[in-house]
């Protein structure tokens, strides 16, 4: 007669199964994330052009970045300029969410239409907006000419208009995703708090500012965090629509990094740019978490 296996054996078997399940993700992180990060950190102190062995140059790459007009005066400034669209887009997303949180006709249809750009390919959206902004036969200029404007702007071809045009596209592309997040947050606002505020004589604005906004503040904080991180890494739409032109007027930090690493094969310099960007993102995120203590409410 055989007895039951000891509990220690069962616990050990459970641990082995657990280790087996997490082994693949951990191995993938070590090989495809941590390994390249360590390699790029080393390469940032070298002159490395892919086809030749890396040569140690110390802090030369970082010194070049600090004195580069193209880095600070153009690409970094353009990247920060695009951040103007983040608060505008968040405000519009919240307004749409507030409107669609009401009992409206065709509510589901409007939610679907507004969310659709969030699930479409960025390549398709960029090509669509490139056609809309086309100076000769684009949709915007066609309508402007019908209203009597004989010389409409060349949206993507002039330094004055290219960044506002890309900001407008970015706001449109992110409206649906942020709107859905706000909708979920609004539906979690306790109704008894709103009813109590209404009974106390609070008008709609006071109910929103003193009840609704504090409850949805964690969602606002989350959207702000991911929007800023994503904005600092802007690349795909700009690469497709303008390639950074005209005269680097629309070039972003990530586009400049890509050009140095994969077009000019200055991989050491590009690695230094990547680590500077990582530090910038971590610093801005740290500031946001510090400031959030004064306005984000989790209870």
N, C-alpha and C positions, 0 to 999 in steps of 0.2 A: 504494500500500500504506500503510495507516494503522497507526501504532504504538500501543502500549498507552498509556492515559492516565497522566500522571505521578502518582507517589504522593502528591504534595502535593494534587492535586485530589481524590483518593480520601479523604484524611484530612479535607479541608475539607468534602466531602460528608457524611462521617460526623458531623462536628461539627454541621452544619446539621440533620441528622436528630435528633441528640441534643437540640439546642436546641428543635427542634419538639416533641419528646415531653415535655419538661419545661416548655414555655411555658405550657400550660393550667393545670397545678397552681400554678405560680408566679403567674400572673395571678389565679387564684382566691384565692390567699393574700393578694395585695396588695389586691384589691377587697373581699373578704369577711372578712378577718381583720385585716390590718395597718391598713387604712383605718379600720374601725370602732374599733380600739384607739386610734389617734391622736385620732379625733374624741371618743371618750369621755374621754380624758385632758384634752382642752381643755374639754369640757363639765363636768368635775368642778370646775372653777374658776368656773362660771357658775351663774346662776339661770335654768334653762331648763324651760319647762312645755309644750313641743312646739308649742302653737298660737301662741306668741309668740317673737320672736327672743331668743337667749340674751343675758343681761346679765352682764358680768364682775363677780364678787364676791370674787375672790381665794381665800383659805383659809377663807372662811365655812362652806362645806359640811363641811370636815374638822373645824373647831372645833365645829360642831353635833354631829357624830358623837362627838367626844371627850367631850362633856358630856351626851349623851343616855342617860337611864336605860333607855329601851326598847332601845337598841342594845347597850349593855354589860351591863346588868342582866338583860335578858330574852333577846334573840335570840342574841347571841354566847355567853352562858352556856348556853343550850339546845343550841346547835350543839356546843359542847365537851362537854356532858353526854352527847350521843348517842355520843361517841367511846368511851364505856365498852364499847359493844357490839363494838368492833373486836377487841381482844385475846381476848374471849370467843368471838367467831365464828371467829377464826383458830385457836384451840385446838381447838374442836369440829371444824372442817374437817380439821385435821391428824389428830385421832383417827379420824374417819371414813375418811380416806385410808389410815391405817395398818391399819384393819380390812378395808377393801376391797382392800388390796394383798395380802391372804392368799388362799389357795385356798378360797373359800367357795362354797356352793351359791347359785344365783340371783345371782351376783356382778354380771352385766351388768344384770339387772333393777334391783337396788338402785342401781347407778351412774346408770342412766337416770332413775329416780324422783327421786333427790336432785339431779340436774342440771336437771331439768325447770323449776323456778321461774326459773332463770337465763335461759331463752329465752322466757319468757312475758311478755306486756305488763305493764308496771308498773301500768297502769290496772286491768287485770283482777285483779292480785294485791292491789292496794289495796282494791278493792271487795270481794274475797273476805274479807280480814282485817277490813274494816269490818263485814261481816256476822258474822264470828266474834266480834268484840268487842261486838256490839250488846247493850246492857244489858237489853233486854226479851226478845228471842228469839234471841240469839246462841248459838253452839255452846258456848262456855265457860261462860256463866252457866246454860245449860240443864243441863249436867252438874253444876255446883256445886249447883244446887237439888236435883238428885236425890240428892246426897250429904248433904243436910240443911242446906245454907247458904241461909237464907231471904232474906238481903239481900246478894247478891254485889256486887262492886265495879262501878261504872259506868266501864269502862275508859277510854273516850275522852272522858268528860264531866267528869272530876275532875282538877284539877292534879296530885294526888299520883300517879295511875296512868297518865296519858296518855304521859309520856315512857318509863317502863319498857315499856309496851305497844308503842310504836313501835320501841323498841330490839329487842324480841323479834321483831317482824316483820322488821326489817332483818337480824338474824342469820340467820333462816330463809331469807330471800331470797338471801343471798350464800353460803350454805353450799356449794351445788353447784359454783359457779364456782371458789371457792378450793380445794374438794376435788379437782377435776380438775387444777388446777395442782400441788397437792401430790402427787397420784398420779403425774404425769409425773416429778416430781423424785425420788420414792421409787424409781421403776423405773430411775432412772439411778444409784442408789447402787451403787458397785462391790461385788460380792458377795465378792470375795476379801478386802476389808477387814473385812467382817462375819465371815467365816469365821476370819480371823486373830485377831480380837478374841475370838471364841468359844473358839478353841483356847487362848488365853492366860488363859481363865477369867472373861472379862467376862460379867456377867449381862445380861438383856435391857435393863434400864434403862441400864447403862453403855454397851452397844453403841449404843443410841439416842442418848444424850447426847454420846458421844465420837466416834461415827462418822457416824450417820445425820444428826443435826441439823447438824453443820458442813457436810455435803455439800449439804443442802437449804437452807442459810441464804440463798443468793441468791434463792431463790423466796420465802422468808419475808420478806425485805427488799422484794421487788417487791410482794407482797401488801400489806404495811404501807404502802408509799408510795401505791399506788392507792386503798387503803381510806381513808386519811386525807384525801387530796385529794377523793375522792368524798363523804366524810362532811362536809367543810367546805362542800360545795355541795349538801347535802340539800335537796330541794324537792318533787319530784313526788308521792311517796307522802303526805307530810305535807299538801300542798295538797289532795289528793283526800280524805283521811280526816278532817282536823280543821280545815283552813283556818287553822291556827295557834292555835286555841282549846283549851280555854277560857281566856279572859283572857290570851292570848299565852303560855300555859304550854307549848305545843308549837311555837311559831313559831321558825323557824330564820333564820339570817342571810340566806340566799337568798330565803326567803319575804318577809321584810321589805324586801329590795331590790326584789323584784318588785312588792310593793304600792306602794312609793314611785314606781317608774318607770312602771308600767302601770295602776295604779288611781288614784293621786293625781296623776299626771303631773308629779312632781318629778324630772325626768330628770337634772338637774344633781346633785342630792343622791344619786340612785341611782348615777350614774357615780362619784361619790366613794366610795360604798360598795363598788362593784366593784373599784376600785383598792386600797382598803384590804384587801379580801379577797385580791386578787392578791399583795399584799405579805406577808400572813399565810401564805398557801400557800407562797410562795417561802422565807420564813424557816423555817417548820417543815420543809420539804423539805431545806433546807440543813443544818439541825441533824441530820436523819436521816442524811444522807450523811456528816456528820462522825463521828457516833457509830458508823455502820456499819463503819468501818475497824477497830473493835475486835472485831467478832463475825461479820462476813460474810466467808466464805472462798470465793474463786473458783477455787481450785486443789485 
